[in-house]
Amino acid sequence: MKTKEKISVPIFQDLRAEAIRLLLKELGVAKTAFFIRNNFSSPIDYLELKDRLFADQTVEQIYEDIQTWKTSKSAKPPRSR
């Protein structure tokens, strides 16, 4: 029987800072600024988006998809079910 692993939720501010550091490293300042302006200034209902993307999945299924994607050789992220 598989033991359930405890899943921790990252602190959003830490996650945002890490994401911006990665964007800066990979894309540079200009592309990162353009990305942030276009993505964070748009009025997006994240709860509605979450429901559309993951409506029929449990947290465990999403976590398993992420782990499978991380260990695969594919560069494409998992698609929602």
C-alpha positions as CSV (number, residue, x, y, z in Angstrom):
1,M,0.0,0.0,0.0
2,K,1.3,3.4,-0.9
3,T,1.9,5.8,2.0
4,K,0.4,9.2,1.5
5,E,3.0,11.9,1.4
6,K,2.3,15.2,3.2
7,I,2.2,18.0,0.6
8,S,3.3,21.5,1.8
9,V,2.1,24.7,0.2
10,P,4.9,27.2,-0.5
11,I,4.7,30.7,0.8
12,F,3.4,32.7,-2.2
13,Q,5.9,35.6,-1.7
14,D,8.8,33.2,-1.7
15,L,7.5,31.4,-4.7
16,R,7.0,34.7,-6.6
17,A,10.5,35.9,-5.8
18,E,12.0,32.6,-6.9
19,A,10.0,32.7,-10.2
20,I,11.2,36.2,-10.9
21,R,14.8,35.2,-10.2
22,L,14.5,32.3,-12.7
23,L,12.9,34.5,-15.3
24,L,15.6,37.1,-15.0
25,K,18.3,34.4,-15.2
26,E,16.8,32.7,-18.3
27,L,15.1,35.6,-20.1
28,G,17.0,38.7,-19.0
29,V,15.6,42.0,-17.7
30,A,13.7,43.2,-20.7
31,K,11.9,40.0,-21.5
32,T,11.1,39.4,-17.8
33,A,9.7,43.0,-17.4
34,F,7.6,42.4,-20.5
35,F,6.3,39.1,-19.2
36,I,5.5,40.5,-15.8
37,R,3.7,43.5,-17.3
38,N,1.6,41.4,-19.6
39,N,0.8,38.7,-17.1
40,F,0.3,40.5,-13.8
41,S,-1.5,43.5,-15.0
42,S,-4.2,41.4,-16.7
43,P,-7.5,40.9,-14.8
44,I,-7.5,37.2,-14.4
45,D,-9.8,35.3,-12.2
46,Y,-7.3,32.7,-10.9
47,L,-10.0,30.7,-9.1
48,E,-12.0,30.4,-12.3
49,L,-8.8,29.4,-14.2
50,K,-7.9,26.8,-11.5
51,D,-11.4,25.3,-11.8
52,R,-11.2,25.1,-15.6
53,L,-7.7,23.5,-15.5
54,F,-8.1,21.1,-12.6
55,A,-11.8,20.8,-12.0
56,D,-11.9,17.0,-12.0
57,Q,-8.5,16.3,-10.4
58,T,-7.6,15.8,-6.8
59,V,-4.6,17.5,-5.2
60,E,-2.9,14.0,-5.1
61,Q,-3.5,13.6,-8.9
62,I,-2.0,17.0,-9.7
63,Y,0.9,16.3,-7.4
64,E,1.5,12.9,-9.1
65,D,1.3,14.6,-12.6
66,I,4.0,17.1,-11.5
67,Q,6.3,14.4,-10.1
68,T,5.9,12.3,-13.3
69,W,6.7,15.4,-15.4
70,K,9.7,16.3,-13.3
71,T,11.2,12.8,-13.7
72,S,10.4,12.4,-17.3
73,K,12.7,13.5,-20.2
74,S,9.9,15.5,-21.8
75,A,10.1,19.2,-21.7
76,K,6.4,19.6,-21.9
77,P,4.4,20.1,-18.7
78,P,1.5,17.8,-17.8
79,R,-1.8,18.6,-19.4
80,S,-4.9,18.9,-17.3
81,R,-7.2,15.9,-17.5
